């Protein structure tokens, strides 16, 4: 038995615009960057640049 997407959304009690259902219908609750900015190179570029290149790098130095 399968549940409809609307049934799944209703069961979560999360508003449809806020629920990530991309695995089911491709709809993300936020706008995605341009396709050329996505992909595995995104993580590879950040990792190659080192920890200082990530937005949370300062968390390592904070108490």
CHARMM-style PDB file with segment names, atoms N, HN, CA, C and O in Angstrom:
ATOM      1  N   UNK     1       0.848  -1.178   0.000  1.00  0.00      PROA
ATOM      2  CA  UNK     1       0.000   0.000   0.000  1.00  0.00      PROA
ATOM      3  C   UNK     1       0.892   1.238   0.000  1.00  0.00      PROA
ATOM      4  O   UNK     1       1.963   1.258   0.607  1.00  0.00      PROA
ATOM      5  N   UNK     2       0.430   2.239  -0.679  1.00  0.00      PROA
ATOM      6  HN  UNK     2      -0.440   2.222  -1.172  1.00  0.00      PROA
ATOM      7  CA  UNK     2       1.174   3.491  -0.771  1.00  0.00      PROA
ATOM      8  C   UNK     2       0.325   4.620  -0.222  1.00  0.00      PROA
ATOM      9  O   UNK     2      -0.905   4.559  -0.246  1.00  0.00      PROA
ATOM     10  N   UNK     3       0.984   5.637   0.266  1.00  0.00      PROA
ATOM     11  HN  UNK     3       1.983   5.687   0.286  1.00  0.00      PROA
ATOM     12  CA  UNK     3       0.301   6.837   0.727  1.00  0.00      PROA
ATOM     13  C   UNK     3       0.539   7.928  -0.313  1.00  0.00      PROA
ATOM     14  O   UNK     3       1.612   8.005  -0.911  1.00  0.00      PROA
ATOM     15  N   UNK     4      -0.454   8.756  -0.521  1.00  0.00      PROA
ATOM     16  HN  UNK     4      -1.327   8.694  -0.035  1.00  0.00      PROA
ATOM     17  CA  UNK     4      -0.295   9.856  -1.473  1.00  0.00      PROA
ATOM     18  C   UNK     4       0.650  10.896  -0.880  1.00  0.00      PROA
ATOM     19  O   UNK     4       0.883  10.917   0.329  1.00  0.00      PROA
ATOM     20  N   UNK     5       1.184  11.745  -1.727  1.00  0.00      PROA
ATOM     21  HN  UNK     5       0.994  11.728  -2.709  1.00  0.00      PROA
ATOM     22  CA  UNK     5       2.068  12.810  -1.232  1.00  0.00      PROA
ATOM     23  C   UNK     5       1.292  13.730  -0.304  1.00  0.00      PROA
ATOM     24  O   UNK     5       1.796  14.123   0.748  1.00  0.00      PROA
ATOM     25  N   UNK     6       0.065  14.077  -0.689  1.00  0.00      PROA
ATOM     26  HN  UNK     6      -0.345  13.758  -1.543  1.00  0.00      PROA
ATOM     27  CA  UNK     6      -0.746  14.934   0.184  1.00  0.00      PROA
ATOM     28  C   UNK     6      -1.036  14.246   1.515  1.00  0.00      PROA
ATOM     29  O   UNK     6      -1.035  14.897   2.560  1.00  0.00      PROA
ATOM     30  N   UNK     7      -1.283  12.937   1.486  1.00  0.00      PROA
ATOM     31  HN  UNK     7      -1.284  12.408   0.637  1.00  0.00      PROA
ATOM     32  CA  UNK     7      -1.499  12.188   2.721  1.00  0.00      PROA
ATOM     33  C   UNK     7      -0.258  12.177   3.592  1.00  0.00      PROA
ATOM     34  O   UNK     7      -0.348  12.290   4.814  1.00  0.00      PROA
ATOM     35  N   UNK     8       0.901  12.041   2.962  1.00  0.00      PROA
ATOM     36  HN  UNK     8       0.974  11.949   1.969  1.00  0.00      PROA
ATOM     37  CA  UNK     8       2.159  12.050   3.701  1.00  0.00      PROA
ATOM     38  C   UNK     8       2.374  13.418   4.354  1.00  0.00      PROA
ATOM     39  O   UNK     8       2.770  13.508   5.515  1.00  0.00      PROA
ATOM     40  N   UNK     9       2.107  14.471   3.595  1.00  0.00      PROA
ATOM     41  HN  UNK     9       1.785  14.398   2.651  1.00  0.00      PROA
ATOM     42  CA  UNK     9       2.280  15.828   4.121  1.00  0.00      PROA
ATOM     43  C   UNK     9       1.351  16.054   5.303  1.00  0.00      PROA
ATOM     44  O   UNK     9       1.761  16.602   6.326  1.00  0.00      PROA
ATOM     45  N   UNK    10       0.102  15.633   5.164  1.00  0.00      PROA
ATOM     46  HN  UNK    10      -0.232  15.188   4.333  1.00  0.00      PROA
ATOM     47  CA  UNK    10      -0.867  15.794   6.249  1.00  0.00      PROA
ATOM     48  C   UNK    10      -0.430  15.026   7.498  1.00  0.00      PROA
ATOM     49  O   UNK    10      -0.616  15.509   8.615  1.00  0.00      PROA
ATOM     50  N   UNK    11       0.137  13.857   7.323  1.00  0.00      PROA
ATOM     51  HN  UNK    11       0.287  13.465   6.415  1.00  0.00      PROA
ATOM     52  CA  UNK    11       0.575  13.035   8.451  1.00  0.00      PROA
ATOM     53  C   UNK    11       1.760  13.648   9.198  1.00  0.00      PROA
ATOM     54  O   UNK    11       1.950  13.365  10.381  1.00  0.00      PROA
ATOM     55  N   UNK    12       2.556  14.480   8.530  1.00  0.00      PROA
ATOM     56  HN  UNK    12       2.401  14.710   7.569  1.00  0.00      PROA
ATOM     57  CA  UNK    12       3.728  15.064   9.184  1.00  0.00      PROA
ATOM     58  C   UNK    12       3.394  16.255  10.058  1.00  0.00      PROA
ATOM     59  O   UNK    12       4.162  16.590  10.959  1.00  0.00      PROA
ATOM     60  N   UNK    13       2.278  16.894   9.817  1.00  0.00      PROA
ATOM     61  HN  UNK    13       1.654  16.622   9.085  1.00  0.00      PROA
ATOM     62  CA  UNK    13       1.849  18.129  10.487  1.00  0.00      PROA
ATOM     63  C   UNK    13       2.783  19.306  10.184  1.00  0.00      PROA
ATOM     64  O   UNK    13       2.753  20.318  10.883  1.00  0.00      PROA
ATOM     65  N   UNK    14       3.601  19.175   9.156  1.00  0.00      PROA
ATOM     66  HN  UNK    14       3.626  18.353   8.588  1.00  0.00      PROA
ATOM     67  CA  UNK    14       4.466  20.269   8.702  1.00  0.00      PROA
ATOM     68  C   UNK    14       3.791  20.909   7.494  1.00  0.00      PROA
ATOM     69  O   UNK    14       3.282  20.205   6.621  1.00  0.00      PROA
ATOM     70  N   UNK    15       3.783  22.229   7.440  1.00  0.00      PROA
ATOM     71  HN  UNK    15       4.195  22.801   8.149  1.00  0.00      PROA
ATOM     72  CA  UNK    15       3.158  22.927   6.319  1.00  0.00      PROA
ATOM     73  C   UNK    15       3.836  22.536   5.006  1.00  0.00      PROA
ATOM     74  O   UNK    15       5.059  22.410   4.947  1.00  0.00      PROA
ATOM     75  N   UNK    16       3.047  22.346   3.968  1.00  0.00      PROA
ATOM     76  HN  UNK    16       2.053  22.447   4.016  1.00  0.00      PROA
ATOM     77  CA  UNK    16       3.564  21.886   2.676  1.00  0.00      PROA
ATOM     78  C   UNK    16       4.732  22.738   2.172  1.00  0.00      PROA
ATOM     79  O   UNK    16       5.713  22.177   1.683  1.00  0.00      PROA
ATOM     80  N   UNK    17       4.664  24.081   2.272  1.00  0.00      PROA
ATOM     81  HN  UNK    17       3.867  24.536   2.669  1.00  0.00      PROA
ATOM     82  CA  UNK    17       5.796  24.881   1.777  1.00  0.00      PROA
ATOM     83  C   UNK    17       7.091  24.679   2.565  1.00  0.00      PROA
ATOM     84  O   UNK    17       8.171  24.995   2.066  1.00  0.00      PROA
ATOM     85  N   UNK    18       6.994  24.156   3.787  1.00  0.00      PROA
ATOM     86  HN  UNK    18       6.117  23.899   4.193  1.00  0.00      PROA
ATOM     87  CA  UNK    18       8.174  23.974   4.635  1.00  0.00      PROA
ATOM     88  C   UNK    18       8.720  22.560   4.639  1.00  0.00      PROA
ATOM     89  O   UNK    18       9.791  22.315   5.193  1.00  0.00      PROA
ATOM     90  N   UNK    19       8.008  21.629   4.035  1.00  0.00      PROA
ATOM     91  HN  UNK    19       7.137  21.828   3.584  1.00  0.00      PROA
ATOM     92  CA  UNK    19       8.392  20.227   4.076  1.00  0.00      PROA
ATOM     93  C   UNK    19       9.213  19.859   2.848  1.00  0.00      PROA
ATOM     94  O   UNK    19       8.764  20.057   1.719  1.00  0.00      PROA
ATOM     95  N   UNK    20      10.399  19.332   3.060  1.00  0.00      PROA
ATOM     96  HN  UNK    20      10.763  19.171   3.977  1.00  0.00      PROA
ATOM     97  CA  UNK    20      11.214  18.871   1.939  1.00  0.00      PROA
ATOM     98  C   UNK    20      10.657  17.533   1.475  1.00  0.00      PROA
ATOM     99  O   UNK    20      10.716  16.536   2.195  1.00  0.00      PROA
ATOM    100  N   UNK    21      10.122  17.529   0.275  1.00  0.00      PROA
ATOM    101  HN  UNK    21      10.074  18.339  -0.310  1.00  0.00      PROA
ATOM    102  CA  UNK    21       9.548  16.326  -0.312  1.00  0.00      PROA
ATOM    103  C   UNK    21      10.212  16.009  -1.640  1.00  0.00      PROA
ATOM    104  O   UNK    21       9.634  15.326  -2.486  1.00  0.00      PROA
ATOM    105  N   UNK    22      11.418  16.504  -1.817  1.00  0.00      PROA
ATOM    106  HN  UNK    22      11.887  17.059  -1.130  1.00  0.00      PROA
ATOM    107  CA  UNK    22      12.128  16.375  -3.088  1.00  0.00      PROA
ATOM    108  C   UNK    22      12.342  14.928  -3.501  1.00  0.00      PROA
ATOM    109  O   UNK    22      12.354  14.629  -4.695  1.00  0.00      PROA
ATOM    110  N   UNK    23      12.508  14.037  -2.558  1.00  0.00      PROA
ATOM    111  HN  UNK    23      12.498  14.280  -1.588  1.00  0.00      PROA
ATOM    112  CA  UNK    23      12.693  12.617  -2.902  1.00  0.00      PROA
ATOM    113  C   UNK    23      11.450  12.043  -3.565  1.00  0.00      PROA
ATOM    114  O   UNK    23      11.528  11.044  -4.280  1.00  0.00      PROA
ATOM    115  N   UNK    24      10.311  12.668  -3.330  1.00  0.00      PROA
ATOM    116  HN  UNK    24      10.247  13.479  -2.749  1.00  0.00      PROA
ATOM    117  CA  UNK    24       9.053  12.148  -3.849  1.00  0.00      PROA
ATOM    118  C   UNK    24       8.565  12.892  -5.084  1.00  0.00      PROA
ATOM    119  O   UNK    24       8.052  12.274  -6.017  1.00  0.00      PROA
ATOM    120  N   UNK    25       8.720  14.228  -5.101  1.00  0.00      PROA
ATOM    121  HN  UNK    25       9.137  14.731  -4.343  1.00  0.00      PROA
ATOM    122  CA  UNK    25       8.184  14.989  -6.234  1.00  0.00      PROA
ATOM    123  C   UNK    25       9.137  16.048  -6.786  1.00  0.00      PROA
ATOM    124  O   UNK    25       8.760  16.803  -7.682  1.00  0.00      PROA
ATOM    125  N   UNK    26      10.364  16.114  -6.267  1.00  0.00      PROA
ATOM    126  HN  UNK    26      10.670  15.501  -5.540  1.00  0.00      PROA
ATOM    127  CA  UNK    26      11.347  17.065  -6.787  1.00  0.00      PROA
ATOM    128  C   UNK    26      11.171  18.481  -6.277  1.00  0.00      PROA
ATOM    129  O   UNK    26      11.862  19.390  -6.736  1.00  0.00      PROA
ATOM    130  N   UNK    27      10.257  18.688  -5.334  1.00  0.00      PROA
ATOM    131  HN  UNK    27       9.696  17.949  -4.961  1.00  0.00      PROA
ATOM    132  CA  UNK    27      10.006  20.023  -4.797  1.00  0.00      PROA
ATOM    133  C   UNK    27      10.815  20.244  -3.525  1.00  0.00      PROA
ATOM    134  O   UNK    27      10.654  19.525  -2.540  1.00  0.00      PROA
ATOM    135  N   UNK    28      11.684  21.245  -3.561  1.00  0.00      PROA
ATOM    136  HN  UNK    28      11.814  21.829  -4.362  1.00  0.00      PROA
ATOM    137  CA  UNK    28      12.477  21.602  -2.393  1.00  0.00      PROA
ATOM    138  C   UNK    28      11.820  22.790  -1.697  1.00  0.00      PROA
ATOM    139  O   UNK    28      11.228  23.628  -2.377  1.00  0.00      PROA
ATOM    140  N   UNK    29      11.900  22.900  -0.355  1.00  0.00      PROA
ATOM    141  HN  UNK    29      12.381  22.219   0.198  1.00  0.00      PROA
ATOM    142  CA  UNK    29      11.271  24.008   0.353  1.00  0.00      PROA
ATOM    143  C   UNK    29      12.055  25.315   0.246  1.00  0.00      PROA
ATOM    144  O   UNK    29      11.676  26.318   0.851  1.00  0.00      PROA
ATOM    145  N   UNK    30      13.128  25.308  -0.508  1.00  0.00      PROA
ATOM    146  HN  UNK    30      13.436  24.493  -1.000  1.00  0.00      PROA
ATOM    147  CA  UNK    30      13.925  26.516  -0.718  1.00  0.00      PROA
ATOM    148  C   UNK    30      14.431  26.509  -2.157  1.00  0.00      PROA
ATOM    149  O   UNK    30      14.449  25.473  -2.822  1.00  0.00      PROA
ATOM    150  N   UNK    31      14.827  27.653  -2.607  1.00  0.00      PROA
ATOM    151  HN  UNK    31      14.812  28.495  -2.067  1.00  0.00      PROA
ATOM    152  CA  UNK    31      15.356  27.750  -3.966  1.00  0.00      PROA
ATOM    153  C   UNK    31      16.786  27.216  -3.989  1.00  0.00      PROA
ATOM    154  O   UNK    31      17.592  27.514  -3.108  1.00  0.00      PROA
ATOM    155  N   UNK    32      17.076  26.431  -5.005  1.00  0.00      PROA
ATOM    156  HN  UNK    32      16.421  26.190  -5.721  1.00  0.00      PROA
ATOM    157  CA  UNK    32      18.416  25.872  -5.151  1.00  0.00      PROA
ATOM    158  C   UNK    32      19.281  26.780  -6.014  1.00  0.00      PROA
ATOM    159  O   UNK    32      18.755  27.504  -6.859  1.00  0.00      PROA
ATOM    160  N   UNK    33      20.598  26.756  -5.820  1.00  0.00      PROA
ATOM    161  HN  UNK    33      21.025  26.168  -5.133  1.00  0.00      PROA
ATOM    162  CA  UNK    33      21.492  27.543  -6.669  1.00  0.00      PROA
ATOM    163  C   UNK    33      21.479  27.016  -8.101  1.00  0.00      PROA
ATOM    164  O   UNK    33      20.934  25.948  -8.379  1.00  0.00      PROA
ATOM    165  N   UNK    34      22.073  27.764  -8.980  1.00  0.00      PROA
ATOM    166  HN  UNK    34      22.515  28.632  -8.754  1.00  0.00      PROA
ATOM    167  CA  UNK    34      22.173  27.346 -10.376  1.00  0.00      PROA
ATOM    168  C   UNK    34      22.825  25.971 -10.463  1.00  0.00      PROA
ATOM    169  O   UNK    34      23.708  25.657  -9.666  1.00  0.00      PROA
ATOM    170  N   UNK    35      22.400  25.143 -11.423  1.00  0.00      PROA
ATOM    171  HN  UNK    35      21.682  25.398 -12.071  1.00  0.00      PROA
ATOM    172  CA  UNK    35      22.938  23.784 -11.549  1.00  0.00      PROA
ATOM    173  C   UNK    35      24.460  23.723 -11.643  1.00  0.00      PROA
ATOM    174  O   UNK    35      25.067  22.775 -11.147  1.00  0.00      PROA
ATOM    175  N   UNK    36      25.076  24.706 -12.263  1.00  0.00      PROA
ATOM    176  HN  UNK    36      24.583  25.477 -12.666  1.00  0.00      PROA
ATOM    177  CA  UNK    36      26.534  24.659 -12.389  1.00  0.00      PROA
ATOM    178  C   UNK    36      27.236  24.896 -11.050  1.00  0.00      PROA
ATOM    179  O   UNK    36      28.435  24.647 -10.927  1.00  0.00      PROA
ATOM    180  N   UNK    37      26.495  25.374 -10.049  1.00  0.00      PROA
ATOM    181  HN  UNK    37      25.521  25.575 -10.149  1.00  0.00      PROA
ATOM    182  CA  UNK    37      27.072  25.569  -8.723  1.00  0.00      PROA
ATOM    183  C   UNK    37      26.862  24.356  -7.824  1.00  0.00      PROA
ATOM    184  O   UNK    37      27.394  24.302  -6.715  1.00  0.00      PROA
ATOM    185  N   UNK    38      26.092  23.387  -8.298  1.00  0.00      PROA
ATOM    186  HN  UNK    38      25.660  23.430  -9.199  1.00  0.00      PROA
ATOM    187  CA  UNK    38      25.822  22.170  -7.533  1.00  0.00      PROA
ATOM    188  C   UNK    38      26.690  21.032  -8.033  1.00  0.00      PROA
ATOM    189  O   UNK    38      27.334  21.144  -9.076  1.00  0.00      PROA
ATOM    190  N   UNK    39      26.707  19.957  -7.301  1.00  0.00      PROA
ATOM    191  HN  UNK    39      26.184  19.866  -6.453  1.00  0.00      PROA
ATOM    192  CA  UNK    39      27.436  18.775  -7.740  1.00  0.00      PROA
ATOM    193  C   UNK    39      28.570  18.438  -6.802  1.00  0.00      PROA
ATOM    194  O   UNK    39      28.831  19.142  -5.826  1.00  0.00      PROA
ATOM    195  N   UNK    40      29.236  17.345  -7.120  1.00  0.00      PROA
ATOM    196  HN  UNK    40      29.024  16.773  -7.912  1.00  0.00      PROA
ATOM    197  CA  UNK    40      30.293  16.861  -6.233  1.00  0.00      PROA
ATOM    198  C   UNK    40      31.464  17.823  -6.147  1.00  0.00      PROA
ATOM    199  O   UNK    40      32.190  17.818  -5.153  1.00  0.00      PROA
ATOM    200  N   UNK    41      31.666  18.648  -7.164  1.00  0.00      PROA
ATOM    201  HN  UNK    41      31.076  18.652  -7.972  1.00  0.00      PROA
ATOM    202  CA  UNK    41      32.783  19.588  -7.123  1.00  0.00      PROA
ATOM    203  C   UNK    41      32.596  20.622  -6.021  1.00  0.00      PROA
ATOM    204  O   UNK    41      33.571  21.224  -5.569  1.00  0.00      PROA
ATOM    205  N   UNK    42      31.359  20.837  -5.582  1.00  0.00      PROA
ATOM    206  HN  UNK    42      30.567  20.348  -5.949  1.00  0.00      PROA
ATOM    207  CA  UNK    42      31.106  21.785  -4.506  1.00  0.00      PROA
ATOM    208  C   UNK    42      31.845  21.364  -3.239  1.00  0.00      PROA
ATOM    209  O   UNK    42      32.546  22.172  -2.631  1.00  0.00      PROA
ATOM    210  N   UNK    43      31.690  20.109  -2.842  1.00  0.00      PROA
ATOM    211  HN  UNK    43      31.121  19.452  -3.336  1.00  0.00      PROA
ATOM    212  CA  UNK    43      32.385  19.613  -1.651  1.00  0.00      PROA
ATOM    213  C   UNK    43      33.871  19.439  -1.901  1.00  0.00      PROA
ATOM    214  O   UNK    43      34.682  19.728  -1.022  1.00  0.00      PROA
ATOM    215  N   UNK    44      34.238  18.975  -3.077  1.00  0.00      PROA
ATOM    216  HN  UNK    44      33.579  18.740  -3.791  1.00  0.00      PROA
ATOM    217  CA  UNK    44      35.650  18.769  -3.374  1.00  0.00      PROA
ATOM    218  C   UNK    44      36.413  20.081  -3.340  1.00  0.00      PROA
ATOM    219  O   UNK    44      37.548  20.122  -2.865  1.00  0.00      PROA
ATOM    220  N   UNK    45      35.814  21.146  -3.833  1.00  0.00      PROA
ATOM    221  HN  UNK    45      34.892  21.112  -4.219  1.00  0.00      PROA
ATOM    222  CA  UNK    45      36.460  22.458  -3.832  1.00  0.00      PROA
ATOM    223  C   UNK    45      36.648  22.943  -2.401  1.00  0.00      PROA
ATOM    224  O   UNK    45      37.714  23.450  -2.051  1.00  0.00      PROA
ATOM    225  N   UNK    46      35.610  22.790  -1.567  1.00  0.00      PROA
ATOM    226  HN  UNK    46      34.744  22.378  -1.852  1.00  0.00      PROA
ATOM    227  CA  UNK    46      35.722  23.223  -0.175  1.00  0.00      PROA
ATOM    228  C   UNK    46      36.762  22.402   0.575  1.00  0.00      PROA
ATOM    229  O   UNK    46      37.543  22.956   1.350  1.00  0.00      PROA
ATOM    230  N   UNK    47      36.784  21.105   0.358  1.00  0.00      PROA
ATOM    231  HN  UNK    47      36.151  20.656  -0.271  1.00  0.00      PROA
ATOM    232  CA  UNK    47      37.746  20.251   1.053  1.00  0.00      PROA
ATOM    233  C   UNK    47      39.173  20.535   0.606  1.00  0.00      PROA
ATOM    234  O   UNK    47      40.095  20.517   1.422  1.00  0.00      PROA
ATOM    235  N   UNK    48      39.359  20.795  -0.676  1.00  0.00      PROA
ATOM    236  HN  UNK    48      38.610  20.810  -1.339  1.00  0.00      PROA
ATOM    237  CA  UNK    48      40.694  21.074  -1.193  1.00  0.00      PROA
ATOM    238  C   UNK    48      41.230  22.393  -0.643  1.00  0.00      PROA
ATOM    239  O   UNK    48      42.437  22.552  -0.462  1.00  0.00      PROA
ATOM    240  N   UNK    49      40.321  23.342  -0.377  1.00  0.00      PROA
ATOM    241  HN  UNK    49      39.340  23.212  -0.524  1.00  0.00      PROA
ATOM    242  CA  UNK    49      40.749  24.641   0.123  1.00  0.00      PROA
ATOM    243  C   UNK    49      41.115  24.586   1.603  1.00  0.00      PROA
ATOM    244  O   UNK    49      41.763  25.502   2.110  1.00  0.00      PROA
ATOM    245  N   UNK    50      40.716  23.541   2.293  1.00  0.00      PROA
ATOM    246  HN  UNK    50      40.190  22.797   1.881  1.00  0.00      PROA
ATOM    247  CA  UNK    50      41.035  23.395   3.710  1.00  0.00      PROA
ATOM    248  C   UNK    50      39.903  23.856   4.595  1.00  0.00      PROA
ATOM    249  O   UNK    50      38.929  24.439   4.119  1.00  0.00      PROA
ATOM    250  N   UNK    51      40.030  23.595   5.887  1.00  0.00      PROA
ATOM    251  HN  UNK    51      40.821  23.122   6.273  1.00  0.00      PROA
ATOM    252  CA  UNK    51      38.943  23.911   6.804  1.00  0.00      PROA
ATOM    253  C   UNK    51      38.637  25.394   6.908  1.00  0.00      PROA
ATOM    254  O   UNK    51      37.498  25.754   7.207  1.00  0.00      PROA
ATOM    255  N   UNK    52      39.594  26.258   6.677  1.00  0.00      PROA
ATOM    256  HN  UNK    52      40.519  25.965   6.435  1.00  0.00      PROA
ATOM    257  CA  UNK    52      39.348  27.689   6.780  1.00  0.00      PROA
ATOM    258  C   UNK    52      38.395  28.181   5.706  1.00  0.00      PROA
ATOM    259  O   UNK    52      37.817  29.259   5.844  1.00  0.00      PROA
ATOM    260  N   UNK    53      38.219  27.418   4.646  1.00  0.00      PROA
ATOM    261  HN  UNK    53      38.689  26.542   4.534  1.00  0.00      PROA
ATOM    262  CA  UNK    53      37.349  27.843   3.556  1.00  0.00      PROA
ATOM    263  C   UNK    53      35.882  27.587   3.852  1.00  0.00      PROA
ATOM    264  O   UNK    53      35.021  28.119   3.151  1.00  0.00      PROA
ATOM    265  N   UNK    54      35.571  26.798   4.857  1.00  0.00      PROA
ATOM    266  HN  UNK    54      36.271  26.366   5.427  1.00  0.00      PROA
ATOM    267  CA  UNK    54      34.173  26.496   5.148  1.00  0.00      PROA
ATOM    268  C   UNK    54      33.586  27.555   6.056  1.00  0.00      PROA
ATOM    269  O   UNK    54      34.304  28.199   6.820  1.00  0.00      PROA
ATOM    270  N   UNK    55      32.288  27.731   5.971  1.00  0.00      PROA
ATOM    271  HN  UNK    55      31.705  27.207   5.350  1.00  0.00      PROA
ATOM    272  CA  UNK    55      31.611  28.766   6.744  1.00  0.00      PROA
ATOM    273  C   UNK    55      31.686  28.509   8.241  1.00  0.00      PROA
ATOM    274  O   UNK    55      31.653  29.457   9.025  1.00  0.00      PROA
ATOM    275  N   UNK    56      31.787  27.258   8.656  1.00  0.00      PROA
ATOM    276  HN  UNK    56      31.814  26.487   8.020  1.00  0.00      PROA
ATOM    277  CA  UNK    56      31.791  26.934  10.081  1.00  0.00      PROA
ATOM    278  C   UNK    56      33.197  26.704  10.626  1.00  0.00      PROA
ATOM    279  O   UNK    56      33.348  26.181  11.730  1.00  0.00      PROA
ATOM    280  N   UNK    57      34.200  27.075   9.891  1.00  0.00      PROA
ATOM    281  HN  UNK    57      34.077  27.500   8.994  1.00  0.00      PROA
ATOM    282  CA  UNK    57      35.576  26.812  10.323  1.00  0.00      PROA
ATOM    283  C   UNK    57      35.888  27.489  11.647  1.00  0.00      PROA
ATOM    284  O   UNK    57      36.663  26.957  12.443  1.00  0.00      PROA
ATOM    285  N   UNK    58      35.300  28.648  11.896  1.00  0.00      PROA
ATOM    286  HN  UNK    58      34.671  29.080  11.250  1.00  0.00      PROA
ATOM    287  CA  UNK    58      35.588  29.324  13.154  1.00  0.00      PROA
ATOM    288  C   UNK    58      35.016  28.572  14.354  1.00  0.00      PROA
ATOM    289  O   UNK    58      35.426  28.837  15.484  1.00  0.00      PROA
ATOM    290  N   UNK    59      34.088  27.649  14.145  1.00  0.00      PROA
ATOM    291  HN  UNK    59      33.755  27.434  13.227  1.00  0.00      PROA
ATOM    292  CA  UNK    59      33.528  26.860  15.247  1.00  0.00      PROA
ATOM    293  C   UNK    59      34.592  25.990  15.901  1.00  0.00      PROA
ATOM    294  O   UNK    59      34.487  25.665  17.083  1.00  0.00      PROA
ATOM    295  N   UNK    60      35.597  25.617  15.154  1.00  0.00      PROA
ATOM    296  HN  UNK    60      35.683  25.881  14.193  1.00  0.00      PROA
ATOM    297  CA  UNK    60      36.680  24.801  15.696  1.00  0.00      PROA
ATOM    298  C   UNK    60      37.477  25.590  16.732  1.00  0.00      PROA
ATOM    299  O   UNK    60      37.972  25.024  17.706  1.00  0.00      PROA
ATOM    300  N   UNK    61      37.596  26.880  16.518  1.00  0.00      PROA
ATOM    301  HN  UNK    61      37.194  27.341  15.727  1.00  0.00      PROA
ATOM    302  CA  UNK    61      38.403  27.717  17.401  1.00  0.00      PROA
ATOM    303  C   UNK    61      37.608  28.278  18.580  1.00  0.00      PROA
ATOM    304  O   UNK    61      38.195  28.783  19.537  1.00  0.00      PROA
ATOM    305  N   UNK    62      36.276  28.193  18.518  1.00  0.00      PROA
ATOM    306  HN  UNK    62      35.799  27.783  17.740  1.00  0.00      PROA
ATOM    307  CA  UNK    62      35.458  28.741  19.597  1.00  0.00      PROA
ATOM    308  C   UNK    62      35.384  27.769  20.765  1.00  0.00      PROA
ATOM    309  O   UNK    62      35.404  26.554  20.568  1.00  0.00      PROA
ATOM    310  N   UNK    63      35.296  28.313  22.005  1.00  0.00      PROA
ATOM    311  HN  UNK    63      35.280  29.300  22.165  1.00  0.00      PROA
ATOM    312  CA  UNK    63      35.158  27.428  23.180  1.00  0.00      PROA
ATOM    313  C   UNK    63      33.790  26.775  23.217  1.00  0.00      PROA
ATOM    314  OT1 UNK    63      33.498  26.003  24.130  1.00  0.00      PROA
TER     315      UNK     63
END
